[in-house]
């Protein structure tokens, strides 16, 4: 996916990616190469990307062994910015040493208020997940950036001192709230 040759090259790891995410990345100046969830570290690095994206997808994040292992290797490599959405957020959190858990009531649909802890702004978000990152398991190297105003759950994280961030919700949703579209610019 691309609309110009002079764009940032993004490798997107596909765990069930939505076309709207790809469209959003392209609209923000990216050439996107989609690779399967079982792709290797060498394959990702061999494409010499400017950034790596971990996609959304279904299921229990702790069972996505290939994705978690790939994320760990890429984090240890530490030279390429990374962004994750939904399942991708959970995979990155697991790779950083956090844990995930099944929610008693998942977050589904639009109009979920989320607070950006850096700006104190409230964003109205679209969500679709039944697992979450366990607040008690966040390592010291990780900063919580967004929280749910419904239940206080973690909605976003970043790795301190690195260009790695992720969100639990869907900033690409369309139609739907557009409050979080700045994340693609970041």
N, CA and C of each residue as an Amber inpcrd file, in Angstrom:
protein
   558
   0.8510000  -1.1810000   0.0000000   0.0000000   0.0000000   0.0000000
   0.8870000   1.2310000   0.0000000   0.6380000   2.1370000  -0.9340000
   1.3800000   3.3940000  -0.9720000   0.7370000   4.3150000  -1.9820000
   0.9240000   5.6160000  -1.7680000   0.4610000   6.5720000  -2.7600000
   1.5940000   7.4890000  -3.2170000   2.8520000   7.1590000  -2.8560000
   4.0040000   7.9740000  -3.2380000   5.2780000   7.2210000  -2.8860000
   6.3590000   7.3920000  -3.6680000   7.6110000   6.6900000  -3.3720000
   8.4230000   7.3160000  -2.2480000   8.2600000   8.6090000  -2.0010000
   9.0600000   9.3020000  -0.9880000   8.3580000   9.2760000   0.3660000
   7.9980000   8.1280000   0.8210000   7.2350000   7.9730000   2.0540000
   8.0330000   7.1890000   3.0850000   7.5740000   7.2520000   4.3320000
   8.1480000   6.4070000   5.3670000   7.7590000   4.9640000   5.0630000
   8.7070000   4.0590000   5.2000000   8.4180000   2.6460000   4.9630000
   8.0470000   1.9920000   6.2970000   6.8470000   1.4450000   6.3580000
   6.3430000   0.7880000   7.5620000   6.1480000  -0.6930000   7.2630000
   6.6650000  -1.5400000   8.1360000   6.3550000  -2.9590000   8.0900000
   5.2230000  -3.1830000   9.0900000   4.1000000  -3.6890000   8.5970000
   2.9450000  -3.9910000   9.4360000   2.8830000  -5.4980000   9.6470000
   2.9090000  -5.9190000  10.9020000   2.7870000  -7.3350000  11.2440000
   1.2940000  -7.6240000  11.3840000   0.8150000  -8.5640000  10.5740000
  -0.6120000  -8.8160000  10.4210000  -1.1030000  -9.9330000  11.3420000
  -1.8880000  -9.5490000  12.3510000  -2.5430000 -10.5130000  13.2420000
  -4.0500000 -10.5440000  12.9740000  -4.4710000  -9.8520000  11.9220000
  -5.8830000  -9.7000000  11.5840000  -6.1720000  -8.2400000  11.2730000
  -5.2440000  -7.5980000  10.6180000  -5.2650000  -6.1530000  10.3880000
  -6.5100000  -5.7040000   9.6380000  -6.9940000  -4.5260000   9.9870000
  -8.1270000  -3.9160000   9.3000000  -7.6110000  -3.0000000   8.1900000
  -8.3010000  -3.0400000   7.0530000  -7.8920000  -2.2030000   5.9230000
  -7.9030000  -0.7250000   6.2950000  -8.7910000  -0.3250000   7.1870000
  -8.8590000   1.0830000   7.5910000  -7.5590000   1.5370000   8.2650000
  -6.8550000   0.6320000   8.9390000  -5.5590000   0.9800000   9.5420000
  -4.5410000   1.2280000   8.4430000  -4.5130000   0.3360000   7.4510000
  -3.5860000   0.5100000   6.3340000  -3.8680000   1.8250000   5.6130000
  -5.1410000   2.1150000   5.3780000  -5.5040000   3.3650000   4.7190000
  -5.0560000   4.5720000   5.5370000  -5.1960000   4.4790000   6.8470000
  -4.8040000   5.6000000   7.7180000  -3.2890000   5.7980000   7.6770000
  -2.5250000   4.7200000   7.7080000  -1.0680000   4.8350000   7.6240000
  -0.6350000   5.4660000   6.3010000  -1.2480000   5.0220000   5.2030000
  -0.9260000   5.5750000   3.8870000  -1.2810000   7.0620000   3.8370000
  -2.4240000   7.4310000   4.4060000  -2.8420000   8.8360000   4.3760000
  -1.9260000   9.7320000   5.2090000  -1.1280000   9.1270000   6.0800000
  -0.1740000   9.8740000   6.9060000   1.2600000   9.7490000   6.3890000
   1.4000000   9.4570000   5.1230000   2.7110000   9.5100000   4.5030000
   3.5340000   8.2450000   4.6140000   2.8890000   7.0990000   4.6270000
   3.6240000   5.8450000   4.7790000   3.4190000   4.9270000   3.5770000
   4.4900000   4.2290000   3.2370000   4.4090000   3.0810000   2.3500000
   4.3580000   1.8880000   3.2820000   3.3640000   1.0200000   3.1370000
   3.1560000  -0.0650000   4.0940000   3.3570000  -1.4200000   3.4350000
   4.2240000  -2.2150000   4.0290000   4.4320000  -3.5950000   3.6150000
   3.8410000  -4.4800000   4.7010000   2.8530000  -5.2840000   4.3560000
   2.1890000  -6.1630000   5.3220000   2.8680000  -7.5220000   5.3010000
   3.3160000  -7.9630000   6.4780000   3.9470000  -9.2750000   6.6250000
   3.1130000 -10.1430000   7.5550000   3.1460000 -11.4720000   7.3690000
   2.3320000 -12.3640000   8.2030000   2.8090000 -12.4000000   9.6520000
   1.9300000 -12.8510000  10.5150000   2.2200000 -12.8600000  11.9580000
   3.3940000 -13.7630000  12.3210000   3.7410000 -14.7140000  11.4860000
   4.8570000 -15.6130000  11.7970000   6.1490000 -15.2050000  11.0820000
   6.2190000 -13.9610000  10.6380000   7.4120000 -13.4800000   9.9510000
   8.6140000 -13.4640000  10.8980000   9.8000000 -13.5280000  10.3450000
  11.0080000 -13.5810000  11.1680000  11.5870000 -12.1870000  11.4010000
  12.3880000 -12.0840000  12.4360000  13.1210000 -10.8540000  12.7410000
  13.9550000 -10.4370000  11.5300000  14.6750000 -11.3920000  10.9430000
  15.5350000 -11.0840000   9.7960000  14.7350000 -10.5540000   8.6140000
  13.5480000 -11.1040000   8.4020000  12.7170000 -10.6290000   7.3110000
  12.2810000  -9.1870000   7.5620000  11.8540000  -8.8850000   8.7660000
  11.4290000  -7.5240000   9.1050000  12.5910000  -6.5490000   8.9070000
  13.7270000  -6.8520000   9.4990000  14.8960000  -5.9700000   9.4260000
  15.4120000  -5.8700000   7.9890000  15.3080000  -6.9500000   7.2370000
  15.7580000  -6.9640000   5.8490000  15.0280000  -5.9820000   4.9540000
  13.8450000  -5.5620000   5.3490000  13.0870000  -4.5750000   4.5790000
  13.4970000  -3.1450000   4.9350000  14.3790000  -2.9970000   5.9170000
  14.8960000  -1.6890000   6.3220000  13.7750000  -0.6670000   6.5720000
  12.8360000  -1.0020000   7.4620000  11.6960000  -0.1020000   7.6830000
  12.0640000   1.1150000   8.5370000  11.2780000   2.1720000   8.3380000
  11.3740000   3.3640000   9.1910000  10.5500000   3.1760000  10.4580000
   9.6120000   2.2430000  10.4410000   8.7560000   1.9640000  11.5850000
   8.1300000   0.5920000  11.4550000   7.6910000   0.0670000  12.6030000
   7.0530000  -1.2530000  12.6410000   5.7190000  -1.1030000  13.3440000
   4.6830000  -1.6950000  12.7430000   3.3430000  -1.6300000  13.2960000
   2.8690000  -3.0400000  13.6510000   2.3570000  -3.2160000  14.8660000
   1.7530000  -4.4740000  15.3130000   0.2450000  -4.2880000  15.2850000
  -0.4350000  -5.0980000  14.4710000  -1.8600000  -4.8840000  14.1990000
  -2.7670000  -5.4460000  15.2820000  -4.0140000  -5.1130000  15.0930000
  -5.0940000  -5.6960000  15.8750000  -5.3240000  -7.1350000  15.4200000
  -6.2210000  -7.8110000  16.0880000  -6.5900000  -9.1670000  15.7220000
  -7.3780000  -9.8040000  16.8510000  -7.8650000 -11.0120000  16.6300000
  -8.7130000 -11.6740000  17.6250000  -7.9260000 -12.5330000  18.6090000
  -8.5670000 -12.8510000  19.7180000  -8.0770000 -13.9010000  20.5950000
  -7.2520000 -13.4790000  21.7850000  -6.7380000 -14.5020000  22.4500000
  -5.9410000 -14.3660000  23.6690000  -4.5180000 -13.9590000  23.2900000
  -4.0770000 -12.7820000  23.6900000  -2.7440000 -12.3240000  23.2890000
  -1.6070000 -13.2080000  23.7970000  -1.7850000 -13.8510000  24.9290000
  -0.7010000 -14.6650000  25.4880000  -0.4280000 -15.9190000  24.6630000
  -1.3330000 -16.2510000  23.7240000  -1.1290000 -17.4270000  22.8750000
  -0.4650000 -17.0800000  21.5390000  -0.1550000 -15.8190000  21.3230000
   0.4480000 -15.3810000  20.0600000   1.9750000 -15.4080000  20.2230000
   2.5170000 -16.6140000  20.3610000   3.9340000 -16.8000000  20.6860000
   4.8690000 -16.1760000  19.6530000   4.5890000 -16.3880000  18.3560000
   5.4540000 -15.8270000  17.3140000   5.5120000 -14.3070000  17.4080000
   4.3680000 -13.6830000  17.6190000   4.3020000 -12.2270000  17.7040000
   5.0250000 -11.6810000  18.9160000   4.8540000 -12.3410000  20.0610000
   5.5240000 -11.8950000  21.2860000   7.0340000 -12.0400000  21.1340000
   7.4780000 -13.1640000  20.5990000   8.9180000 -13.3730000  20.4060000
   9.5010000 -12.3750000  19.4140000   8.7910000 -12.1030000  18.3170000
   9.2450000 -11.1140000  17.3540000   9.3390000  -9.7380000  18.0100000
   8.3280000  -9.3740000  18.7780000   8.3380000  -8.0730000  19.4590000
   9.5270000  -7.9630000  20.4140000   9.8160000  -9.0310000  21.1600000
  10.9710000  -9.0130000  22.0730000  12.2650000  -8.7660000  21.3130000
  12.4440000  -9.4660000  20.1970000  13.6620000  -9.2960000  19.3950000
  13.7730000  -7.8740000  18.8510000  12.6570000  -7.3290000  18.3790000
  12.6700000  -5.9760000  17.8290000  12.8990000  -4.9220000  18.9160000
  12.3390000  -5.1530000  20.0880000  12.5690000  -4.2340000  21.2170000
  14.0340000  -4.2720000  21.6170000  14.6100000  -5.4660000  21.7230000
  16.0310000  -5.5940000  22.0660000  16.9170000  -4.9370000  21.0040000
  16.5270000  -5.0620000  19.7450000  17.2570000  -4.4230000  18.6440000
  17.2340000  -2.9050000  18.8320000  16.0690000  -2.3790000  19.1720000
  15.9100000  -1.0110000  19.6270000  16.1680000   0.1220000  18.6620000
  16.2460000  -0.1420000  17.3770000  16.6030000   0.9110000  16.4330000
  15.4340000   1.4210000  15.5960000  14.2610000   0.8100000  15.7270000
  13.1490000   1.1550000  14.8500000  11.9140000   1.5010000  15.7010000
  11.2890000   2.6630000  15.4550000  10.0600000   3.0060000  16.1850000
   8.9790000   1.9520000  15.9710000   8.1670000   1.7310000  17.0180000
   7.1180000   0.7180000  16.9590000   5.8130000   1.2790000  17.5140000
   4.7060000   0.8270000  16.9030000   3.3520000   1.2500000  17.2790000
   2.4580000   0.0260000  17.2180000   1.5710000  -0.1340000  18.2040000
   0.6230000  -1.2380000  18.2120000  -0.7780000  -0.7640000  18.5380000
  -1.7510000  -1.4570000  17.9800000  -3.1670000  -1.1940000  18.2480000
  -3.8290000  -2.5000000  18.6800000  -4.6250000  -2.4370000  19.7400000
  -5.4770000  -3.5290000  20.2260000  -4.6450000  -4.7780000  20.5450000
  -4.7710000  -5.8520000  19.7780000  -3.9570000  -7.0460000  20.0330000
  -2.4730000  -6.6880000  19.9420000  -2.1110000  -5.8190000  19.0130000
  -0.7220000  -5.3730000  18.8890000  -0.2350000  -4.6770000  20.1540000
  -1.1060000  -3.9060000  20.7910000  -0.8110000  -3.2650000  22.0760000
  -0.5330000  -4.3290000  23.1370000  -1.3710000  -5.3360000  23.1950000
  -1.2220000  -6.3940000  24.1850000   0.0480000  -7.2090000  23.9390000
   0.3580000  -7.4930000  22.6750000   1.5740000  -8.2310000  22.3280000
   2.8090000  -7.4460000  22.7500000   2.8370000  -6.1470000  22.4570000
   3.9780000  -5.3200000  22.8660000   4.0970000  -5.2810000  24.3880000
   2.9800000  -5.1620000  25.0950000   3.0100000  -5.1590000  26.5600000
   3.5740000  -6.4780000  27.0970000   3.1470000  -7.6010000  26.5310000
   3.6700000  -8.9070000  26.9530000   5.1740000  -9.0040000  26.6740000
   5.5980000  -8.5110000  25.5250000   7.0260000  -8.5500000  25.1810000
   7.8560000  -7.6840000  26.1250000   7.2380000  -6.6650000  26.6870000
   7.9330000  -5.7720000  27.6210000   7.9160000  -6.2990000  29.0620000
   7.2210000  -7.4100000  29.2910000   7.2140000  -8.0190000  30.6230000
   5.9260000  -7.8710000  31.3940000   4.9280000  -7.2270000  30.8250000
   3.6260000  -7.1160000  31.4850000   2.8450000  -8.4150000  31.2680000
   1.6870000  -8.5010000  31.8870000   0.7990000  -9.6460000  31.7190000
  -0.5410000  -9.1540000  31.1980000  -1.2960000 -10.0670000  30.5990000
  -2.6490000  -9.7550000  30.1650000  -3.6180000 -10.6710000  30.8940000
  -4.8800000 -10.2670000  30.8960000  -5.9160000 -11.0800000  31.5420000
  -7.2330000 -10.9070000  30.8010000  -8.0860000 -11.9190000  30.9210000
  -9.4220000 -11.8540000  30.3310000 -10.2620000 -10.9140000  31.1820000
 -11.0130000 -10.0600000  30.4990000 -11.8860000  -9.1130000  31.1920000
 -13.2050000  -9.7950000  31.5450000 -13.8100000  -9.4090000  32.6580000
 -15.1250000  -9.9610000  32.9920000 -16.1790000  -9.4080000  32.0370000
 -16.0050000  -8.1600000  31.6340000 -16.8720000  -7.5440000  30.6270000
 -15.9550000  -6.8080000  29.6570000 -15.9160000  -7.2580000  28.4100000
 -15.0520000  -6.6350000  27.4150000 -15.5190000  -5.2410000  27.0310000
 -14.6740000  -4.5130000  26.3590000 -15.0170000  -3.1940000  25.8300000
 -15.4140000  -3.3750000  24.3680000 -16.6240000  -3.0230000  24.0380000
 -17.1360000  -3.1960000  22.6800000 -17.8650000  -1.9330000  22.2440000
 -17.6650000  -1.5220000  21.0000000 -18.4140000  -0.4180000  20.4210000
 -17.7250000   0.9280000  20.5440000 -18.4640000   1.9680000  20.1980000
 -17.9430000   3.3310000  20.1880000 -18.2810000   4.0400000  21.5070000
 -17.7920000   5.2510000  21.6300000 -18.0960000   6.1450000  22.7520000
 -17.5030000   5.7060000  24.0790000 -16.3140000   5.1300000  24.0360000
 -15.5880000   4.7930000  25.2600000 -14.6550000   5.9580000  25.5970000
 -14.8630000   6.6250000  26.7360000 -13.9790000   7.7320000  27.0920000
 -12.6360000   7.2320000  27.6180000 -11.5690000   7.7930000  27.0710000
 -10.2090000   7.4420000  27.4580000  -9.4680000   8.7390000  27.7620000
  -8.7390000   8.7470000  28.8670000  -7.9740000   9.9410000  29.2470000
  -6.5200000   9.7850000  28.8280000  -6.0300000  10.7720000  28.0710000
  -4.6120000  10.8620000  27.7280000  -3.9250000  11.4560000  28.9520000
  -3.0870000  10.6870000  29.6190000  -2.4790000  11.1120000  30.8810000
  -1.4040000  12.1780000  30.6940000  -0.9130000  12.3550000  29.4690000
   0.0790000  13.4050000  29.2070000  -0.5840000  14.7720000  29.0570000
  -1.7200000  14.8050000  28.3770000  -2.3850000  16.0770000  28.0770000
  -3.6030000  16.3290000  28.9600000  -4.0680000  15.3070000  29.6660000
  -5.3000000  15.3530000  30.4610000  -6.5570000  15.5330000  29.6070000
  -6.4400000  15.3390000  28.3020000  -7.6020000  15.4170000  27.4230000
  -8.3290000  14.0840000  27.4280000  -9.6340000  14.1510000  27.2380000
 -10.4530000  12.9520000  27.1260000 -10.7580000  12.7290000  25.6480000
 -10.5180000  11.5050000  25.1980000 -10.7910000  11.1160000  23.8200000
 -11.9600000  10.1410000  23.8260000 -12.8350000  10.2860000  22.8730000
 -13.9210000   9.3170000  22.7100000 -13.4270000   8.2970000  21.6940000
 -13.4200000   7.0160000  22.0910000 -12.7790000   5.9740000  21.2990000
 -13.7430000   4.8550000  20.9280000 -13.3110000   4.0800000  19.9550000
 -14.0010000   2.8710000  19.5260000 -13.1630000   1.6870000  20.0010000
 -13.8200000   0.6630000  20.5570000 -13.0810000  -0.4580000  21.1300000
 -13.7390000  -1.7910000  20.8000000 -12.8990000  -2.8490000  20.8310000
 -13.4120000  -4.1940000  20.5870000 -12.3970000  -5.1980000  21.1250000
 -12.4210000  -5.4240000  22.4250000 -11.4760000  -6.3700000  23.0190000
 -12.0450000  -6.9940000  24.2860000 -11.6290000  -8.2360000  24.5400000
 -12.0580000  -8.9690000  25.7250000 -10.9040000  -9.3110000  26.6530000
  -9.6740000  -8.9140000  26.2670000  -8.4910000  -9.0790000  27.1030000
  -7.9070000  -7.6990000  27.3390000  -7.1380000  -7.5600000  28.4220000
  -6.5010000  -6.2850000  28.7300000  -5.1550000  -6.5050000  29.3910000
  -4.3350000  -5.4700000  29.3750000  -3.0600000  -5.4950000  30.0610000
  -3.3370000  -5.3180000  31.5510000  -2.7430000  -6.1680000  32.3610000
  -2.9330000  -6.1440000  33.8120000  -2.1450000  -4.9820000  34.4180000
  -2.8460000  -4.0500000  35.0260000  -2.2400000  -2.8520000  35.6190000
  -1.1470000  -3.2020000  36.6210000  -1.3520000  -4.2480000  37.3930000
  -0.3930000  -4.6200000  38.4400000   0.9140000  -5.1740000  37.8840000
   0.9450000  -5.4950000  36.6030000   2.1190000  -6.1680000  36.0390000
   3.0380000  -5.2390000  35.2330000   2.7240000  -3.9560000  35.1850000
   3.4990000  -3.0240000  34.3550000   4.9120000  -2.8610000  34.9280000
   5.9330000  -3.1640000  34.1190000   7.3090000  -2.9900000  34.5980000
   7.6870000  -1.5050000  34.6900000   8.7320000  -1.2010000  35.4500000
   9.1760000   0.1810000  35.6480000   9.5910000   0.8600000  34.3520000
   9.9910000   0.0930000  33.3520000  10.4440000   0.6660000  32.0770000
   9.2940000   1.1570000  31.2020000   8.0610000   0.8820000  31.6160000
   6.8760000   1.2090000  30.8280000   6.0620000   2.2910000  31.5390000
   5.6210000   3.2590000  30.7530000   4.7700000   4.3370000  31.2640000
   3.3610000   4.1440000  30.7070000   2.3780000   4.2200000  31.5870000
   0.9730000   4.1880000  31.1580000   0.6360000   5.5750000  30.6210000
   0.1150000   5.6370000  29.3920000  -0.1780000   6.9210000  28.7470000
  -1.6660000   7.2260000  28.6380000  -2.5050000   6.1910000  28.6560000
  -3.9460000   6.3640000  28.4910000  -4.6800000   5.4070000  29.4290000
  -5.7900000   5.8960000  29.9930000  -6.6120000   5.0700000  30.8870000
  -8.0840000   5.1880000  30.5200000  -8.7930000   4.0880000  30.7140000
 -10.2370000   4.0660000  30.5040000 -10.9220000   4.8430000  31.6270000
 -11.8560000   5.7040000  31.2590000 -12.6420000   6.4000000  32.2780000
 -13.8540000   5.5840000  32.7090000 -14.0920000   4.4540000  32.0400000
 -15.1510000   3.5470000  32.4840000 -14.6870000   2.6980000  33.6600000
 -13.5150000   2.0560000  33.5100000 -13.0930000   1.1020000  34.5350000
 -11.6450000   1.2760000  34.9950000 -10.9510000   2.3100000  34.5270000
  -9.5730000   2.5590000  34.9470000  -8.5440000   1.6640000  34.2800000
  -8.9640000   0.8480000  33.3180000  -8.0420000  -0.0630000  32.6440000
  -7.0180000   0.6770000  31.7990000  -5.9150000  -0.0070000  31.5090000
  -4.8470000   0.5620000  30.6930000  -5.3020000   0.6180000  29.2420000
  -5.2020000   1.7920000  28.6520000  -5.5950000   2.0010000  27.2560000
  -4.4160000   2.4170000  26.3840000  -3.2700000   2.6800000  26.9960000
  -2.0950000   3.0490000  26.2090000  -0.8380000   2.9890000  27.0560000
   0.2700000   2.6380000  26.3880000   1.5720000   2.5740000  27.0650000
   2.6570000   3.1020000  26.1280000   3.8010000   3.4030000  26.7280000
   5.0050000   3.6850000  25.9600000   6.1980000   3.1630000  26.7380000
   7.2500000   2.8340000  26.0110000   8.4880000   2.3800000  26.6260000
   9.3360000   3.6120000  26.8960000   9.7010000   3.8150000  28.1370000
  10.4790000   4.9930000  28.5210000  11.7960000   5.0180000  27.7610000
  12.1120000   6.1710000  27.1910000  13.3790000   6.3590000  26.5040000
  13.4670000   5.7490000  25.1190000  12.3910000   5.1850000  24.6250000
  12.3740000   4.5540000  23.2990000  11.1650000   5.0500000  22.5200000
  11.2080000   4.8510000  21.2200000  10.0750000   5.2120000  20.3610000
   9.1970000   3.9880000  20.1670000   8.5070000   3.6080000  21.2270000
   7.5850000   2.4780000  21.2060000   6.3550000   2.8970000  21.9880000
   5.1960000   2.8220000  21.3390000   3.9500000   3.1470000  22.0190000
   2.8300000   2.2970000  21.4460000   1.7570000   2.1670000  22.2060000
   0.6210000   1.3700000  21.7490000  -0.6370000   1.8060000  22.4760000
  -1.7740000   1.5020000  21.8460000  -3.0750000   1.7940000  22.4420000
  -3.9910000   0.5870000  22.2960000  -4.8700000   0.4360000  23.2710000
  -5.8140000  -0.6770000  23.2940000  -6.9860000  -0.4490000  22.3470000
  -7.3360000   0.7840000  22.1360000  -8.5220000   1.1250000  21.3430000
  -8.1760000   1.2760000  19.8610000  -9.1610000   1.7010000  19.0590000
  -9.0050000   1.7720000  17.6050000  -9.0480000   3.2310000  17.1250000
  -7.8730000   3.8790000  17.0260000  -7.8510000   5.2720000  16.5730000
  -8.1760000   5.4380000  15.0930000  -8.2160000   4.3510000  14.3500000
  -8.4890000   4.4130000  12.9070000  -9.9700000   4.3430000  12.5920000
 -10.8090000   4.1090000  13.5910000 -12.2290000   3.8420000  13.3580000
 -12.8880000   4.9160000  12.5160000 -13.6290000   4.4370000  11.5350000
 -14.2920000   5.3510000  10.6330000 -15.4480000   4.6180000   9.9690000
 -16.7230000   4.9670000  10.1200000 -17.1100000   6.1420000  10.8760000
 -16.9520000   5.8750000  12.3590000 -16.7940000   6.9160000  13.0590000
 -16.6100000   6.8060000  14.4960000 -15.8250000   7.9920000  15.0060000
 -15.4680000   7.9450000  16.2800000 -14.7460000   9.0570000  16.8770000
 -13.3980000   9.2810000  16.1770000 -13.0470000  10.5310000  15.9730000
 -11.7830000  10.8830000  15.3240000 -10.8180000  11.5480000  16.3050000
 -11.1110000  11.4690000  17.5970000 -10.3210000  12.1430000  18.6210000
  -8.8770000  11.6620000  18.6830000  -8.6070000  10.4430000  18.2500000
  -7.2840000   9.8330000  18.4290000  -6.4870000   9.7180000  17.1400000
  -6.8910000  10.4090000  16.0850000  -6.1810000  10.2760000  14.8190000
  -4.7340000  10.7960000  14.8910000  -4.4210000  11.6100000  15.8920000
  -3.0630000  12.1230000  16.0690000  -2.0440000  11.0060000  16.2800000
  -2.4800000   9.8440000  16.7150000  -1.5670000   8.7400000  16.9680000
  -0.8800000   8.2890000  15.6780000  -1.5430000   8.4020000  14.5490000
  -0.9180000   8.0270000  13.2770000   0.1240000   9.0520000  12.8620000
  -0.0780000  10.3050000  13.2450000   0.9420000  11.3270000  12.9720000
   2.1750000  11.0720000  13.8140000   1.9670000  10.6400000  15.0540000
   3.0870000  10.3230000  15.9550000   3.9100000   9.1910000  15.4030000
